[in-house]
Amino acid sequence: MTASECIKKRRSVRTFDGTALREEDAKRIIAFAEKLENPYDISIRWKLLDAKKHGLKSPVIVGTDAFIAGKMPRVPHAEEAFGYAFEKVVLFAGSLGVGTTWIAGTMDRPAFEKAMALNDDEVMPCVSPLGYPAKKMSVREAMMRKGVKADIRFPFETLFFENGFDTPLTPKTADPLFSALEAVRLAPSAVNKQPWRVVVCGGKAHFYEKRSKGYVAENGWDIQKIDLGIALAHFELAAAESGLSPALILDDPGLRTPDDTFYIATFLC
Protein backbone atom coordinates (compact mmCIF):
# COMPACT_ATOMS: atom_id res chain seq x y z
CA MET A 1 0.00 0.00 0.00
CA THR A 2 1.02 3.60 -0.52
CA ALA A 3 1.45 5.91 2.47
CA SER A 4 -1.82 7.66 1.63
CA GLU A 5 -3.64 4.34 1.48
CA CYS A 6 -2.20 3.35 4.87
CA ILE A 7 -3.30 6.68 6.35
CA LYS A 8 -6.85 6.36 5.00
CA LYS A 9 -7.16 2.73 6.09
CA ARG A 10 -5.67 3.17 9.57
CA ARG A 11 -7.92 2.91 12.60
CA SER A 12 -7.30 2.28 16.26
CA VAL A 13 -7.67 -1.41 17.12
CA ARG A 14 -8.32 -2.50 20.71
CA THR A 15 -9.98 -5.86 20.07
CA PHE A 16 -7.75 -8.58 18.60
CA ASP A 17 -8.50 -12.13 17.44
CA GLY A 18 -6.21 -13.91 19.92
CA THR A 19 -3.66 -15.02 17.30
CA ALA A 20 -0.08 -14.55 18.46
CA LEU A 21 1.93 -11.96 16.53
CA ARG A 22 3.78 -13.83 13.80
CA GLU A 23 7.54 -13.86 14.23
CA GLU A 24 8.16 -12.51 10.74
CA ASP A 25 5.85 -9.56 11.39
CA ALA A 26 7.48 -8.84 14.75
CA LYS A 27 10.94 -8.86 13.16
CA ARG A 28 9.92 -6.57 10.31
CA ILE A 29 8.25 -4.07 12.64
CA ILE A 30 11.14 -3.79 15.09
CA ALA A 31 13.68 -3.61 12.24
CA PHE A 32 11.68 -0.78 10.64
CA ALA A 33 11.46 1.10 13.96
CA GLU A 34 15.16 0.78 14.69
CA LYS A 35 16.10 2.27 11.31
CA LEU A 36 13.77 5.26 11.67
CA GLU A 37 15.13 8.78 11.88
CA ASN A 38 13.24 11.87 12.98
CA PRO A 39 13.71 15.54 11.99
CA TYR A 40 14.88 16.46 15.49
CA ASP A 41 17.65 13.84 15.54
CA ILE A 42 16.55 12.53 18.93
CA SER A 43 17.42 8.91 19.63
CA ILE A 44 14.51 6.57 20.34
CA ARG A 45 15.11 3.05 21.66
CA TRP A 46 12.46 0.52 20.69
CA LYS A 47 11.44 -2.75 22.28
CA LEU A 48 8.83 -5.46 21.71
CA LEU A 49 7.19 -6.47 24.97
CA ASP A 50 5.34 -9.62 25.98
CA ALA A 51 2.49 -8.86 28.39
CA LYS A 52 2.64 -12.27 30.07
CA LYS A 53 6.41 -12.17 30.51
CA HIS A 54 6.49 -8.64 31.93
CA GLY A 55 3.16 -8.57 33.75
CA LEU A 56 1.72 -5.81 31.56
CA LYS A 57 -1.90 -4.75 31.59
CA SER A 58 -4.20 -2.41 29.70
CA PRO A 59 -7.92 -2.52 30.48
CA VAL A 60 -8.87 -1.46 26.95
CA ILE A 61 -6.92 -4.16 25.06
CA VAL A 62 -8.37 -7.63 24.40
CA GLY A 63 -6.86 -10.56 22.48
CA THR A 64 -3.11 -9.87 22.23
CA ASP A 65 -0.06 -9.99 24.50
CA ALA A 66 2.34 -8.20 22.15
CA PHE A 67 3.23 -4.53 22.53
CA ILE A 68 5.77 -2.13 21.08
CA ALA A 69 7.18 0.76 23.11
CA GLY A 70 9.85 3.39 22.69
CA LYS A 71 11.86 5.44 25.16
CA MET A 72 13.91 8.58 24.65
CA PRO A 73 15.69 11.34 26.56
CA ARG A 74 13.43 14.03 28.02
CA VAL A 75 14.69 16.91 25.87
CA PRO A 76 13.11 19.76 23.87
CA HIS A 77 10.99 18.51 20.94
CA ALA A 78 10.88 14.98 22.35
CA GLU A 79 7.08 14.97 22.01
CA GLU A 80 7.08 15.90 18.32
CA ALA A 81 9.92 13.50 17.54
CA PHE A 82 8.15 10.60 19.22
CA GLY A 83 4.81 11.31 17.57
CA TYR A 84 6.49 11.54 14.17
CA ALA A 85 8.41 8.26 14.58
CA PHE A 86 5.77 6.20 16.37
CA GLU A 87 3.11 7.03 13.78
CA LYS A 88 5.41 5.80 11.02
CA VAL A 89 5.79 2.53 12.95
CA VAL A 90 1.99 2.33 13.31
CA LEU A 91 1.45 2.88 9.59
CA PHE A 92 4.11 0.31 8.68
CA ALA A 93 2.50 -2.25 10.98
CA GLY A 94 -0.84 -1.51 9.34
CA SER A 95 0.66 -2.20 5.91
CA LEU A 96 1.43 -5.73 7.19
CA GLY A 97 -2.14 -6.23 8.39
CA VAL A 98 -1.15 -5.74 12.04
CA GLY A 99 -3.55 -3.72 14.19
CA THR A 100 -2.37 -0.99 16.56
CA THR A 101 -3.62 1.80 18.79
CA TRP A 102 -1.89 4.60 20.68
CA ILE A 103 -2.00 4.10 24.46
CA ALA A 104 -0.76 6.72 26.91
CA GLY A 105 -3.01 6.68 29.97
CA THR A 106 -5.01 3.44 29.81
CA MET A 107 -2.22 1.11 30.86
CA ASP A 108 -0.26 0.00 33.91
CA ARG A 109 2.41 2.62 33.27
CA PRO A 110 4.79 1.57 36.10
CA ALA A 111 4.88 -1.99 34.74
CA PHE A 112 5.55 -0.83 31.19
CA GLU A 113 8.26 1.59 32.33
CA LYS A 114 9.91 -1.17 34.36
CA ALA A 115 9.85 -3.47 31.31
CA MET A 116 11.52 -0.68 29.30
CA ALA A 117 14.16 -0.14 32.02
CA LEU A 118 13.28 3.55 32.00
CA ASN A 119 15.85 5.91 33.56
CA ASP A 120 15.02 9.11 35.43
CA ASP A 121 16.08 11.29 32.50
CA GLU A 122 14.05 9.28 29.96
CA VAL A 123 10.41 9.19 28.96
CA MET A 124 8.22 6.47 27.46
CA PRO A 125 5.40 8.55 25.94
CA CYS A 126 3.14 5.83 24.52
CA VAL A 127 2.88 2.15 23.66
CA SER A 128 0.82 0.19 21.18
CA PRO A 129 -0.50 -3.37 21.14
CA LEU A 130 0.37 -5.43 18.07
CA GLY A 131 -1.93 -8.12 16.77
CA TYR A 132 -4.54 -9.10 14.23
CA PRO A 133 -7.89 -7.28 14.43
CA ALA A 134 -10.92 -9.29 15.53
CA LYS A 135 -13.83 -9.43 13.12
CA LYS A 136 -15.98 -7.58 15.65
CA MET A 137 -15.12 -4.86 18.16
CA SER A 138 -15.77 -5.42 21.83
CA VAL A 139 -18.65 -3.46 23.37
CA ARG A 140 -16.10 -1.44 25.34
CA GLU A 141 -14.17 -0.49 22.21
CA ALA A 142 -17.34 0.48 20.35
CA MET A 143 -18.39 2.70 23.25
CA MET A 144 -14.96 4.33 23.43
CA ARG A 145 -15.00 5.15 19.73
CA LYS A 146 -18.50 6.56 19.99
CA GLY A 147 -17.52 8.64 23.04
CA VAL A 148 -14.68 10.45 21.27
CA LYS A 149 -16.42 10.50 17.87
CA ALA A 150 -13.41 8.63 16.50
CA ASP A 151 -14.58 8.61 12.89
CA ILE A 152 -15.31 12.34 12.71
CA ARG A 153 -12.79 15.00 11.64
CA PHE A 154 -13.00 18.79 11.55
CA PRO A 155 -13.76 20.39 8.18
CA PHE A 156 -10.76 21.28 6.00
CA GLU A 157 -11.41 25.02 6.38
CA THR A 158 -11.29 24.77 10.18
CA LEU A 159 -7.75 23.40 10.22
CA PHE A 160 -5.94 25.03 7.30
CA PHE A 161 -5.34 28.66 6.35
CA GLU A 162 -3.67 30.81 3.71
CA ASN A 163 -1.12 33.54 4.58
CA GLY A 164 -2.62 33.99 8.04
CA PHE A 165 -5.36 32.73 10.36
CA ASP A 166 -7.95 35.11 8.89
CA THR A 167 -8.26 33.30 5.54
CA PRO A 168 -9.39 29.65 5.56
CA LEU A 169 -7.86 27.37 2.94
CA THR A 170 -10.31 25.29 0.93
CA PRO A 171 -9.74 21.98 -0.85
CA LYS A 172 -10.12 23.81 -4.19
CA THR A 173 -7.40 26.36 -3.34
CA ALA A 174 -5.02 23.98 -1.54
CA ASP A 175 -3.13 22.49 -4.49
CA PRO A 176 -0.39 21.32 -4.67
CA LEU A 177 -0.69 20.59 -0.92
CA PHE A 178 -4.23 19.21 -0.82
CA SER A 179 -3.20 15.54 -0.47
CA ALA A 180 -0.65 16.33 2.24
CA LEU A 181 -3.09 18.48 4.20
CA GLU A 182 -5.88 15.94 3.85
CA ALA A 183 -3.50 13.35 5.31
CA VAL A 184 -3.01 15.69 8.27
CA ARG A 185 -6.78 16.08 8.65
CA LEU A 186 -7.17 12.29 8.90
CA ALA A 187 -4.47 11.91 11.59
CA PRO A 188 -5.32 10.40 15.00
CA SER A 189 -5.02 12.45 18.17
CA ALA A 190 -5.56 12.11 21.91
CA VAL A 191 -9.33 12.03 22.55
CA ASN A 192 -9.70 13.13 18.91
CA LYS A 193 -8.94 16.78 19.77
CA GLN A 194 -7.23 17.37 16.37
CA PRO A 195 -4.96 20.14 17.75
CA TRP A 196 -3.10 20.89 14.51
CA ARG A 197 -3.53 24.08 12.52
CA VAL A 198 -1.54 24.81 9.35
CA VAL A 199 -0.97 28.16 7.63
CA VAL A 200 0.26 27.91 4.04
CA CYS A 201 2.40 30.84 2.86
CA GLY A 202 3.75 30.30 -0.63
CA GLY A 203 5.96 27.24 -0.53
CA LYS A 204 5.87 26.97 3.26
CA ALA A 205 3.44 25.13 5.53
CA HIS A 206 3.61 26.45 9.10
CA PHE A 207 2.31 24.03 11.74
CA TYR A 208 0.73 25.25 14.98
CA GLU A 209 -0.69 23.60 18.07
CA LYS A 210 -4.20 24.65 19.12
CA ARG A 211 -3.74 23.74 22.75
CA SER A 212 -6.56 22.37 24.89
CA LYS A 213 -6.58 22.86 28.65
CA GLY A 214 -5.31 20.01 30.78
CA TYR A 215 -2.84 18.48 28.34
CA VAL A 216 0.37 20.07 29.63
CA ALA A 217 1.88 18.48 32.74
CA GLU A 218 3.52 20.45 35.55
CA ASN A 219 6.94 19.43 34.21
CA GLY A 220 6.09 20.96 30.83
CA TRP A 221 5.40 17.71 29.00
CA ASP A 222 2.79 18.45 26.33
CA ILE A 223 0.75 15.45 25.15
CA GLN A 224 -0.71 17.36 22.22
CA LYS A 225 2.74 17.99 20.78
CA ILE A 226 2.84 14.23 20.21
CA ASP A 227 -0.27 14.69 18.09
CA LEU A 228 1.56 17.41 16.15
CA GLY A 229 4.37 14.95 15.51
CA ILE A 230 1.82 12.56 14.03
CA ALA A 231 0.53 15.35 11.80
CA LEU A 232 4.07 16.18 10.65
CA ALA A 233 4.64 12.54 9.67
CA HIS A 234 1.39 12.38 7.70
CA PHE A 235 2.16 15.62 5.86
CA GLU A 236 5.69 14.55 4.97
CA LEU A 237 4.66 11.11 3.73
CA ALA A 238 1.77 12.37 1.59
CA ALA A 239 3.71 15.38 0.25
CA ALA A 240 6.61 13.17 -0.84
CA GLU A 241 4.14 10.79 -2.47
CA SER A 242 2.73 13.78 -4.41
CA GLY A 243 6.16 14.48 -5.89
CA LEU A 244 7.16 17.26 -3.48
CA SER A 245 10.36 17.37 -1.41
CA PRO A 246 9.23 18.45 2.07
CA ALA A 247 12.00 19.63 4.44
CA LEU A 248 11.30 20.43 8.09
CA ILE A 249 12.74 23.60 9.63
CA LEU A 250 12.14 25.60 12.78
CA ASP A 251 11.52 29.17 11.62
CA ASP A 252 8.59 30.91 13.32
CA PRO A 253 7.13 33.38 10.77
CA GLY A 254 5.76 35.57 13.54
CA LEU A 255 2.15 35.43 12.37
CA ARG A 256 -0.62 36.80 14.59
CA THR A 257 -2.17 33.73 16.21
CA PRO A 258 -5.49 32.97 17.93
CA ASP A 259 -5.53 32.37 21.68
CA ASP A 260 -3.80 29.20 22.89
CA THR A 261 -2.20 28.62 19.48
CA PHE A 262 1.56 28.03 19.36
CA TYR A 263 4.09 27.61 16.56
CA ILE A 264 5.57 24.12 16.15
CA ALA A 265 7.50 23.77 12.87
CA THR A 266 7.55 24.57 9.16
CA PHE A 267 7.74 22.39 6.07
CA LEU A 268 9.46 23.83 3.02
CA CYS A 269 7.79 22.38 -0.06
Long-range contacts (C-beta under 8 A, 24 or more apart in sequence): 1-95, 2-241, 3-91, 3-183, 3-237, 3-238, 3-240, 3-241, 4-179, 4-183, 4-237, 4-238, 4-241, 6-91, 6-92, 6-94, 6-95, 7-91, 7-183, 7-186, 7-187, 7-234, 7-237, 7-238, 8-186, 9-94, 10-90, 10-91, 10-94, 10-188, 11-150, 12-100, 12-101, 12-102, 12-145, 12-150, 12-188, 13-99, 13-100, 13-101, 13-129, 13-131, 13-133, 14-60, 14-61, 14-62, 14-101, 14-129, 14-137, 14-138, 14-140, 14-141, 14-144, 15-62, 15-63, 15-133, 15-134, 15-136, 15-137, 15-138, 15-141, 16-61, 16-62, 16-63, 16-64, 16-99, 16-129, 16-131, 16-132, 16-133, 16-134, 17-63, 17-131, 17-132, 17-133, 17-134, 17-135, 18-63, 18-64, 18-134, 19-131, 19-132, 20-65, 20-66, 21-64, 21-66, 21-98, 21-130, 21-131, 21-132, 25-93, 25-96, 25-97, 25-98, 25-130, 26-66, 26-130, 28-92, 28-96, 29-68, 29-89, 29-92, 29-93, 29-96, 29-98, 29-130, 30-68, 32-88, 32-89, 32-92, 33-68, 33-70, 33-85, 33-89, 36-85, 36-88, 36-89, 38-81, 38-84, 38-85, 39-81, 39-84, 39-232, 39-248, 39-265, 40-77, 40-78, 40-80, 40-81, 40-84, 42-72, 42-73, 42-75, 42-77, 42-78, 42-81, 43-72, 43-73, 44-70, 44-71, 44-72, 44-81, 44-82, 44-85, 45-70, 45-71, 45-72, 46-70, 46-89, 47-71, 47-115, 47-116, 48-130, 49-112, 49-115, 49-116, 49-127, 54-111, 54-112, 54-114, 54-115, 55-108, 55-111, 56-107, 56-108, 56-111, 56-112, 56-115, 57-107, 57-108, 57-111, 58-103, 58-106, 58-107, 58-108, 58-129, 59-106, 60-103, 60-106, 60-140, 60-141, 60-144, 61-101, 61-103, 61-129, 62-134, 62-138, 62-140, 62-141, 63-131, 63-134, 64-129, 64-130, 64-131, 64-132, 66-129, 66-130, 66-131, 67-112, 67-127, 67-128, 67-129, 67-130, 68-93, 68-127, 68-128, 68-130, 69-112, 69-115, 69-116, 69-124, 69-126, 69-127, 69-128, 70-124, 70-125, 70-126, 71-116, 71-118, 71-122, 71-123, 71-124, 72-122, 72-123, 72-125, 73-121, 73-122, 73-123, 74-121, 74-122, 74-123, 74-221, 78-123, 78-125, 79-125, 79-221, 79-222, 79-223, 79-225, 79-226, 79-228, 79-229, 80-225, 80-226, 80-228, 80-229, 80-232, 80-264, 80-265, 81-229, 82-125, 82-126, 82-226, 82-229, 83-125, 83-225, 83-226, 83-227, 83-228, 83-229, 83-230, 83-231, 83-232, 83-233, 84-229, 84-230, 84-232, 84-233, 85-229, 85-233, 86-125, 86-126, 86-128, 86-226, 86-229, 86-230, 87-187, 87-188, 87-229, 87-230, 87-233, 87-234, 88-233, 88-237, 89-128, 90-128, 91-233, 91-237, 93-128, 93-130, 97-132, 98-130, 98-131, 98-132, 99-129, 99-130, 99-131, 99-132, 99-133, 100-128, 100-129, 100-130, 101-128, 101-129, 102-126, 102-128, 102-188, 102-190, 103-127, 103-128, 103-129, 104-190, 104-223, 104-226, 123-221, 125-226, 126-226, 148-191, 148-192, 149-192, 150-192, 152-192, 153-185, 153-186, 153-194, 154-185, 154-194, 156-181, 156-182, 156-185, 159-184, 159-185, 159-194, 159-196, 159-197, 159-198, 160-184, 160-185, 160-197, 160-198, 160-199, 160-200, 161-197, 161-198, 161-199, 161-200, 162-199, 162-200, 162-201, 163-199, 163-200, 163-201, 164-199, 164-255, 164-256, 165-197, 165-199, 165-255, 165-256, 165-257, 165-258, 165-261, 169-198, 169-200, 174-200, 176-242, 176-244, 176-269, 177-205, 177-239, 177-244, 177-269, 179-238, 179-239, 179-241, 179-242, 180-205, 180-234, 180-235, 180-236, 180-238, 180-239, 180-242, 180-244, 180-246, 180-269, 181-205, 181-235, 182-238, 183-234, 183-235, 183-237, 183-238, 184-231, 184-234, 184-235, 186-234, 187-227, 187-230, 187-231, 187-234, 188-227, 188-230, 189-224, 189-227, 189-230, 190-215, 190-223, 190-224, 190-226, 190-227, 193-224, 193-227, 194-227, 195-224, 195-227, 195-228, 196-227, 196-228, 196-231, 197-261, 198-235, 199-253, 199-255, 201-253, 203-268, 203-269, 204-253, 204-266, 204-267, 204-268, 204-269, 205-235, 205-266, 205-267, 205-269, 206-253, 206-255, 206-263, 206-265, 206-266, 207-231, 207-232, 207-235, 207-263, 207-264, 207-265, 207-266, 207-267, 208-257, 208-261, 208-262, 208-263, 208-264, 209-261, 209-262, 209-264, 210-258, 210-260, 210-261, 211-260, 211-261, 211-262, 212-260, 225-264, 228-264, 228-265, 232-264, 232-265, 232-267, 235-267, 236-267, 239-267, 239-269, 244-269, 245-269
